[in-house]
Amino acid sequence: RLNPQFIIERFAGEVPPRFLAGPGWGNIRNDQINVAIEKELEKRDSWQGKYL
């Protein structure tokens, strides 16, 4: 169970194109976003919770 003081934010989601309310990000999928974030964290020698 998470501490109630924590804030969880979703940074990516997928929806069928007909339900989009605004312009897309160039058809980048969730898995591609995750890979890009993981590569950047590795490049910086960082990870979630590093300073906790």
Sequence and secondary structure as in RCSB ss.txt:
>XXXX:A:sequence
RLNPQFIIERFAGEVPPRFLAGPGWGNIRNDQINVAIEKELEKRDSWQGKYL
>XXXX:A:secstr
   TT           GGG  S  SSS  HHHHHHHHHHHHHHTT  TTTT 
